[in-house]
Amino acid sequence: MTSSTPDRSALGAFLRARRARVTPGEVGLPAGGRRRTPGLRREEVAQLAGVGVTWYTWLEQGRARNASDQVLDAVARVLRLDGAEHRHLMMLAGRGTATEPGPPMDLRPEHTAVLAKLLPYPAAVQTDCYDLVAANRAYRYLFADLDAYPVEERNCAWLMFTEPSWRDSLLDEESVLRDIAARLRARQPEHRDDPRWNALITRLRQESPDFVRLWESYEVKGERSQLRRYVSPRVGALDVQFQSLWLDRARGERIIVMTPTDAATTQRLERLESLVGAAPAWTAFGDSAAGGSAARA
């Protein structure tokens, strides 16, 4: 990893977006009558953070240099940033470390063994930008035949935003798409020199108006376990707990797994296993075959 350099333009855009979402009442201020814009005024943020109005204005305009940690922490407090948002703010301000572009993930036999053992639960090995490195058969056939897609399209963000069969599986479409965009936004500053990340964001912006809308809303979220509701064309409604089992948290490499939250979902996943059980237990995508050997087992 290398030291991160400030991205003052993105920092200003993030602060403006967050300021628009905080009401006067949330920070103990009177509403003060009708406002021309939503959220707090710049002078209110400056006053509550204990900084000059001009300096805070420069911060939002990308003109301020060398903001101290104390000032950034004060602004974060006023804007009611959560942990993921605070971390994002500090990365944009040049704190922390940027991740150097590295080689593809090293898919190992112990990773694929876990994928096989998790059956009939859908599971996949995934990178920080949602590239799918390998998947078990429950995951591969959950929405469509994942093996049929070109390697460059085996990315969960790409599939959810642009592929109808995947998108139609979402019962809470707006919530899931918003979450994906927000998590990509949260980690993008530390990867802004990574061609893999830049190519994905560029393609999504070109092909998905919904991604553009959500990306430009500047929401930021961290990783967390969450309830997801899907409809599989093969077995019907599925309520699962979607979680990450970390392989390398610093690099964002993980095994994602969907565990059923009710008996009906358990039975439907068992039904899916009976329908596709003749397929290989797992498949590796691209050039990352486990241990450098065959891509299927």
Secondary structure, 3 states (H helix, E strand, C coil): CEECCCCHHHHHHHHHHHHCCCCHHHHCCCCCCCCCCCCCCHHHHHHHHCCCHHHHHHHHHCCCCCCCHHHHHHHHHHCCCCHHHHHHHHHHCCCCEECCCCCCCCCCHHHHHHHHHHCCCCEEEECCCCEEEEEEHHHHCCCCCHHHCCHHHCEHHHHHHHCHHHHCCECCHHHHHHHHHHHHHHHHHHHCCCHHHHHHHHHHHHHCHHHHHHHHCCCCCCCCCEEEEEEECCCEEEEEEEEEEEEECCCCEEEEEEEECCHHHHHHHHHHHHHHCCCCCEEECCCCCHHHCCCEC
